[in-house]
Amino acid sequence: GKNAKGPTAAAAAGEATDAATAAAAGASKPEEPEEPKGWFELKVNTSVYVTGLPDDTDADEVAQHFARCGIIKTDDAGQPRIKLYKDRQSGMLKGDALVTCLKEPSVDLACQILDGAPLRSVGPPLSVTVARFEMKGQQYQDKNGGGAGAKPAAAGKKAG
């Protein structure tokens, strides 16, 4: 009926306003105007976005593979900073991941030597690209594969 539109539009408008307010409150430095709103490349980006991973892989295997390009950043517990994305419904791996390296040159190296090569001696080739992020309030969220309602980046536009 008629009321289907009302609450949804109000909720969406409310969400947008909250996000804008939070972003404005958190912005201490003026932002460069030429960046598209919401999307940005980090000044020092040490993350790569990987697709084509086998669904039975784990963070350790991915870490070993990417260690060829440099040191993988670790969290406080000493675990590699690798996020393997899972399907919300099934809990199965989606085959994509975010790998965070310690140093920036590792990103270019990974994109050069690991892009198009399989994780194992047999298997589908991986796609390794520079990760892109979107600002959500004061949180950085990767915009590559995670989260409900994430829109895939426009095909054909390749960074670099």
trRosetta pair geometry for C-beta under 8 A, 3 or more apart (Angstrom, degrees):
i j d omega theta_ij theta_ji phi_ij phi_ji
1 4 6.3 142 64 -19 51 95
2 5 7.1 -56 176 25 49 102
2 6 7.6 47 136 -24 73 110
3 6 5.1 -46 -155 23 60 124
3 7 7.0 37 166 -8 87 97
4 8 6.9 5 157 -4 60 124
5 8 6.2 -86 -159 46 30 107
5 9 5.7 19 165 -17 75 118
6 9 6.4 -76 -155 36 17 103
6 10 6.3 8 162 -13 61 113
7 10 5.6 -60 -145 41 31 112
7 11 5.9 33 157 -23 69 106
8 11 5.8 -54 -147 35 28 110
8 12 6.3 25 155 -17 64 107
9 12 5.8 -55 -146 37 30 110
9 13 6.2 28 155 -17 65 107
10 13 5.8 -56 -147 38 29 109
10 14 6.1 32 153 -22 64 108
11 14 5.6 -55 -147 37 29 114
11 15 6.3 32 154 -22 64 105
12 15 5.7 -52 -149 33 30 113
12 16 6.4 30 154 -18 64 106
13 16 5.8 -55 -149 36 31 111
13 17 6.3 30 154 -19 65 107
14 17 5.8 -58 -150 36 29 110
14 18 6.3 29 155 -19 65 106
15 18 5.8 -57 -150 35 29 110
15 19 6.3 25 156 -17 65 108
16 19 5.9 -58 -148 37 29 110
16 20 6.2 27 155 -19 65 109
17 20 5.8 -57 -146 38 30 110
17 21 6.1 30 155 -20 65 108
18 21 5.7 -57 -147 37 28 111
18 22 6.2 27 156 -18 65 108
18 137 7.7 -27 134 -89 84 110
19 22 5.8 -55 -146 38 29 110
19 23 6.2 28 155 -19 64 108
19 136 6.7 -67 -138 -160 114 59
19 137 5.6 -102 -136 -64 66 74
20 23 5.7 -56 -146 38 29 110
20 24 6.2 29 154 -20 65 107
21 24 5.7 -55 -146 37 29 110
21 25 6.2 28 155 -19 65 108
22 25 5.7 -55 -146 37 29 111
22 26 6.2 18 158 -12 64 113
22 137 3.7 -22 118 -138 143 89
22 138 6.0 -111 161 -23 102 83
23 26 6.0 -65 -146 43 27 104
23 27 6.2 32 155 -34 65 108
23 135 6.1 85 -119 136 118 127
23 137 6.1 -124 -58 -129 69 29
23 138 7.3 179 -99 -64 46 57
24 27 5.9 -53 -145 22 29 113
25 138 7.9 -64 83 -59 92 115
26 137 7.0 97 -7 164 144 61
26 138 4.0 176 -101 -95 159 103
27 30 7.5 64 159 -104 114 29
27 31 6.5 -62 -148 -34 130 103
31 35 6.5 -83 163 42 109 128
32 35 5.3 92 81 -13 94 102
35 39 7.1 -157 172 84 91 66
35 40 5.1 11 -166 -101 138 94
36 39 4.7 9 81 50 106 108
36 40 7.9 -164 58 -68 68 59
38 134 5.3 6 164 -154 85 97
38 135 6.0 -133 -142 43 48 87
39 132 6.5 1 -162 169 97 120
39 133 7.9 146 -151 84 53 43
39 134 5.8 -36 -96 -101 57 81
39 143 7.0 -69 -116 25 87 167
40 132 7.8 160 78 -165 30 83
40 133 6.4 -31 69 73 75 86
40 134 7.7 127 21 -110 71 36
40 135 6.9 36 15 -31 117 101
41 45 6.0 -69 179 -42 83 140
41 130 7.3 15 -135 137 112 129
41 132 6.4 -59 -92 -120 67 79
41 133 7.8 118 -120 28 26 85
41 159 7.3 128 -95 -137 130 135
42 45 4.2 131 60 -80 100 81
42 47 7.9 72 23 23 138 103
42 133 6.1 47 -44 19 98 132
42 140 7.7 28 -82 -138 118 147
44 104 5.5 -95 -164 -75 86 127
45 104 6.8 87 66 -128 48 94
45 107 6.2 70 107 -92 86 171
45 130 6.1 66 116 -170 143 105
45 131 6.5 -167 -176 60 118 84
46 73 6.6 84 124 -33 134 131
46 100 5.7 59 108 -167 95 73
46 101 4.7 -128 177 67 92 76
46 102 6.7 -95 -172 111 144 6
46 103 6.6 168 -124 106 119 8
46 104 5.5 -91 -87 -85 81 54
46 106 6.9 43 -155 56 84 108
46 107 6.1 -142 -140 -48 36 116
47 98 5.6 -2 -172 -176 122 96
47 99 6.6 154 -153 79 66 44
47 100 4.7 -30 -94 -99 87 71
47 101 7.2 -178 -85 14 32 73
47 107 7.1 25 58 -104 20 118
47 130 7.8 92 88 -168 63 56
47 131 3.8 -32 109 27 104 143
47 142 7.2 -113 134 -101 154 126
48 66 7.6 -176 49 -131 130 133
48 98 7.6 165 81 -155 40 52
48 99 5.1 -13 58 60 89 98
48 101 7.2 44 -6 -18 99 109
48 107 5.5 169 -61 -137 96 77
48 110 5.0 -102 -44 100 164 143
48 111 6.6 -162 -124 -60 126 83
48 128 5.4 8 168 -171 133 90
48 129 6.7 151 -162 76 82 30
48 130 6.4 -63 -113 -107 68 32
48 131 5.8 -170 -131 -30 11 91
49 96 7.0 4 179 -175 86 108
49 97 7.6 170 -155 86 48 43
49 98 5.9 -23 -103 -103 67 70
49 128 7.6 156 78 -152 46 44
49 129 5.3 -24 61 67 94 85
49 130 7.4 18 14 107 91 18
49 131 4.4 123 -38 -95 93 76
49 132 7.5 -41 -19 14 140 66
49 142 7.1 158 -90 -180 112 130
49 144 4.1 -145 -130 -146 146 165
49 145 7.0 150 -161 -11 115 105
50 53 6.2 65 127 -45 112 109
50 62 7.3 169 65 -149 161 121
50 96 6.2 167 90 -153 58 59
50 97 4.8 -9 58 57 107 87
50 98 7.6 -177 18 -83 82 22
50 99 6.0 43 -14 -8 122 112
50 126 5.7 -20 -162 -173 98 118
50 127 6.9 151 -156 78 46 56
50 128 5.4 -7 -103 -102 80 73
51 95 6.2 50 -164 123 65 91
51 96 4.4 -17 -102 -99 71 98
51 126 7.0 149 75 -162 43 65
51 127 4.5 -4 55 52 94 107
51 145 7.3 153 -88 -72 100 140
52 95 6.1 27 -93 165 5 111
52 96 7.9 59 4 -85 42 68
52 118 8.0 -111 139 -121 120 61
52 119 7.8 175 113 -24 88 102
52 124 4.9 -131 -167 112 103 112
52 125 6.1 -25 166 98 161 44
52 126 4.5 -174 75 -116 119 44
52 127 5.4 115 -8 3 121 77
53 57 5.0 -87 173 28 109 146
53 62 6.8 -17 -122 -90 137 114
53 84 7.4 -103 91 -133 160 101
53 93 6.9 -74 98 149 114 131
53 95 4.7 177 56 -159 71 56
53 96 6.6 170 16 -74 107 22
53 97 6.0 45 -21 -9 151 112
53 119 6.1 63 -129 -44 68 148
53 126 6.7 37 -69 -111 62 104
54 57 5.0 116 67 -35 84 98
54 95 7.3 31 -78 -118 3 89
54 119 6.3 -122 -1 53 97 138
54 120 7.1 4 -16 0 139 118
54 123 5.8 -68 -60 -145 113 139
54 124 7.8 150 -71 31 72 94
55 92 5.9 2 -167 174 127 103
55 93 4.6 170 -147 65 68 102
55 94 7.9 85 -110 -29 95 3
55 95 6.0 -51 -74 -69 76 86
56 93 7.7 -165 -56 30 21 134
57 61 4.9 -122 -160 73 89 135
57 62 6.0 85 154 -49 127 93
57 84 7.3 -168 92 -120 96 139
57 93 6.9 -145 49 129 80 173
57 119 6.4 -39 -96 147 142 164
58 61 5.4 97 53 9 67 100
58 62 7.2 -134 101 -1 34 93
58 84 7.3 -86 -145 -33 38 159
59 62 5.7 -60 -147 42 34 111
59 63 5.9 40 153 -27 69 107
59 79 7.2 29 122 177 151 102
59 80 5.6 175 160 66 108 110
59 82 4.3 154 -143 74 95 123
59 84 6.1 -124 -70 -23 79 115
60 63 5.5 -53 -146 34 29 114
60 64 6.5 31 155 -20 64 102
60 80 7.4 145 -95 16 44 131
61 64 5.9 -51 -151 32 31 110
61 65 6.5 32 151 -20 63 106
61 119 7.0 59 144 170 111 123
62 65 5.6 -55 -151 35 33 114
62 66 6.3 15 158 -6 68 111
62 80 7.7 -175 85 108 92 146
62 82 5.2 147 92 -165 129 154
62 84 7.2 176 -11 -76 153 105
62 97 5.9 -48 -142 96 161 170
62 99 6.4 -144 152 -89 115 119
62 119 7.4 -48 -99 -136 65 127
63 66 6.2 -66 -143 46 27 99
63 67 6.1 45 154 -44 64 102
63 72 5.0 -94 -143 12 89 167
63 80 4.0 -139 -98 -62 133 173
63 82 5.9 -122 -65 -26 87 144
63 99 7.8 171 -93 -137 54 111
64 67 5.6 -42 -148 12 29 121
65 68 7.0 -45 169 3 38 107
65 114 7.0 102 153 -133 100 131
65 119 5.6 -54 -97 -146 158 78
66 69 5.8 -51 -174 32 64 108
66 70 8.0 -38 152 54 80 66
66 72 5.9 86 95 -77 114 111
66 82 7.9 161 28 -94 143 123
66 99 5.1 -176 -81 178 172 154
66 101 7.2 -129 156 -82 120 98
66 106 7.9 71 169 169 95 117
66 110 6.0 8 -142 -116 93 126
66 114 6.9 -9 -105 -76 68 168
67 70 7.5 -121 -158 75 38 25
67 71 7.2 20 -137 -113 76 34
67 72 6.1 -65 -84 -18 75 103
68 113 7.1 -108 116 103 124 136
68 114 7.4 143 66 -68 121 110
69 101 6.9 -70 104 -106 106 141
69 106 4.7 110 132 -160 96 81
69 109 4.2 161 -151 104 100 113
69 110 4.2 -20 -86 -68 179 78
69 113 6.7 176 -86 53 104 117
69 114 6.6 -72 -43 -21 132 123
70 101 5.2 56 88 -162 119 124
70 102 6.5 -136 145 44 108 89
70 103 5.6 -112 -179 50 146 100
70 105 6.9 137 -67 86 150 82
70 106 3.1 -100 38 -96 142 120
70 109 6.5 115 -19 56 108 141
70 110 7.8 -84 24 -45 100 99
71 101 6.8 112 80 -166 52 76
71 102 4.1 -5 89 13 104 133
71 103 6.9 71 45 3 93 95
71 106 7.3 -115 41 -72 50 153
72 80 4.5 8 124 -143 137 108
72 81 6.6 -171 164 40 89 75
72 82 6.9 -18 -169 -49 136 102
72 99 6.7 -73 -128 -175 108 96
72 100 7.1 91 -167 81 74 57
72 101 6.0 -72 -113 -112 45 53
72 102 6.9 87 126 -26 7 86
73 80 7.5 103 76 -158 46 60
73 81 4.4 -14 88 21 95 132
73 100 4.5 -51 42 117 123 99
73 101 6.1 97 -20 146 90 12
73 102 4.8 146 -76 -78 73 61
74 77 7.9 -123 166 73 98 51
74 78 5.3 -3 170 -151 138 34
74 79 6.2 146 -156 69 86 27
74 80 5.9 -57 -101 -96 73 37
74 81 6.3 -163 -110 -25 17 85
75 78 7.2 -56 69 12 63 16
75 79 5.2 -8 38 57 106 84
75 80 8.0 31 -1 103 83 8
75 81 5.7 125 -48 -80 83 84
80 99 8.0 -17 156 -143 114 82
81 99 7.5 111 98 -164 73 42
81 100 3.8 -39 107 53 124 119
82 97 5.9 6 -179 176 91 126
82 98 7.1 171 -155 84 46 54
82 99 5.1 -1 -114 -109 88 70
82 100 7.3 -148 -74 20 47 74
83 97 6.1 164 84 -159 52 71
83 98 4.4 9 49 47 105 99
83 142 7.7 169 62 21 145 145
83 146 7.2 -22 136 -67 134 138
84 93 5.6 -38 161 -128 115 111
84 96 7.9 147 -154 90 53 39
84 97 4.8 -28 -101 -101 56 106
85 93 7.2 100 81 -157 52 65
85 94 4.6 -36 102 36 100 121
85 96 5.0 -2 33 77 124 87
85 97 6.4 -155 -1 -86 79 45
85 98 7.8 79 -43 -11 96 86
85 145 4.7 -114 -26 113 169 119
85 146 5.2 -142 -112 -85 116 77
86 90 8.0 -137 173 80 90 72
86 91 5.6 -6 173 -158 131 39
86 92 6.5 155 -155 79 83 25
86 93 5.8 -59 -101 -98 69 42
86 94 6.3 169 -129 -18 15 89
87 90 4.6 21 89 43 126 93
87 91 6.7 -52 70 2 78 14
87 92 5.1 9 27 56 116 77
87 93 7.7 46 -6 106 83 4
87 94 5.4 129 -54 -73 76 91
88 148 6.5 23 -48 -78 157 97
94 145 6.4 178 95 168 143 128
96 144 7.0 -151 161 128 135 107
96 145 4.2 156 99 -69 145 173
98 131 5.9 62 -137 -106 98 143
98 142 5.3 -149 -91 -45 149 174
98 144 6.7 140 -80 47 101 135
98 145 7.8 -163 -46 36 91 104
98 146 7.6 -44 -21 -26 124 123
99 110 7.4 -161 86 -157 133 164
101 104 7.6 148 89 -86 116 16
101 106 3.7 -155 179 86 158 138
101 107 6.0 -153 31 -56 136 71
101 110 7.1 -160 -51 -25 139 136
102 106 7.0 77 48 -1 63 148
103 106 5.3 107 73 -10 77 105
104 107 5.9 -42 -170 12 51 114
104 108 7.8 38 147 -7 71 96
105 108 5.9 -53 -160 37 51 107
105 109 6.1 49 147 -20 75 110
106 109 5.4 -60 -146 42 34 115
106 110 6.0 39 156 -24 70 105
107 110 5.9 -54 -148 33 26 110
107 111 6.5 23 154 -16 62 107
107 130 5.9 60 170 -111 121 85
108 111 5.7 -58 -150 38 32 110
108 112 6.2 27 153 -18 66 108
109 112 5.8 -59 -149 37 30 109
109 113 6.1 -13 171 12 69 110
110 113 6.9 -72 -130 51 22 81
110 114 4.9 -26 -166 26 65 125
110 115 7.5 92 139 -34 61 82
110 128 5.3 -121 144 164 92 142
111 114 7.4 -32 -73 51 11 85
111 115 5.3 18 -167 -29 48 127
111 128 5.3 -155 -105 114 49 98
111 129 6.3 64 -118 -118 108 32
111 130 6.4 -20 -70 -46 141 75
111 160 7.6 170 147 -59 154 149
112 115 7.0 3 -75 22 2 106
113 117 7.2 -14 153 1 57 141
114 117 5.6 -97 -153 47 41 111
114 126 6.2 -25 155 78 89 130
114 128 4.7 54 95 -13 100 160
115 126 6.9 -108 -126 99 35 83
115 127 6.2 25 -145 -152 84 41
115 128 4.1 -121 -77 47 76 90
115 129 7.1 78 -105 -61 126 58
116 125 4.9 -15 -164 -177 38 135
116 126 7.3 -53 3 65 13 60
116 127 7.5 48 -59 -99 50 52
117 125 6.2 46 -12 -140 3 87
117 126 6.4 -16 71 34 54 95
118 121 7.1 50 86 160 125 6
118 122 6.7 -48 122 157 165 12
118 123 4.2 138 -164 72 129 87
118 124 6.3 139 -112 81 98 25
118 125 5.5 -81 -65 -95 66 43
118 126 6.5 128 -126 -17 27 82
119 123 6.0 -41 45 87 82 148
119 126 5.9 90 -51 -51 80 122
120 123 4.8 81 51 -2 93 132
129 158 7.2 -118 -129 -150 126 85
129 159 6.5 117 -178 34 103 110
130 159 4.9 -87 50 87 119 149
130 160 7.2 139 0 -47 128 99
131 142 5.7 -50 -175 -137 120 116
131 144 6.0 -81 -140 -38 80 139
132 142 7.5 110 80 -159 44 71
132 143 5.5 -50 101 56 90 107
132 144 6.5 128 47 -67 76 90
132 153 6.8 87 47 -83 143 144
132 159 7.2 176 -62 -56 110 139
133 140 5.0 -10 -175 -169 140 101
133 141 6.8 144 -160 74 84 34
133 142 5.6 -64 -105 -108 75 49
133 143 6.0 136 -145 -3 21 94
134 140 8.0 139 70 -159 36 57
134 141 5.9 -30 66 70 83 86
134 142 7.8 81 18 -179 76 13
134 143 4.1 83 -15 -64 108 125
135 139 7.9 136 -164 74 53 46
135 140 6.8 -43 -106 -105 54 57
136 139 5.0 -27 74 69 93 95
136 140 7.7 128 26 -130 81 11
136 141 4.8 20 3 3 126 122
141 146 7.3 -125 178 82 96 118
141 147 6.7 44 170 -44 132 147
142 145 7.6 -5 115 32 113 65
142 146 5.9 75 72 25 97 117
143 150 6.6 174 -159 -155 58 111
143 153 7.1 93 122 -64 105 100
144 150 7.9 4 76 165 20 144
144 153 7.3 -26 -118 -17 58 116
145 150 6.8 123 -177 96 15 153
146 150 6.4 106 82 -41 37 157
147 150 4.6 103 76 -48 95 113
152 155 7.6 17 127 -50 118 83
153 157 6.8 -106 153 67 106 109
154 157 5.2 54 85 9 100 118
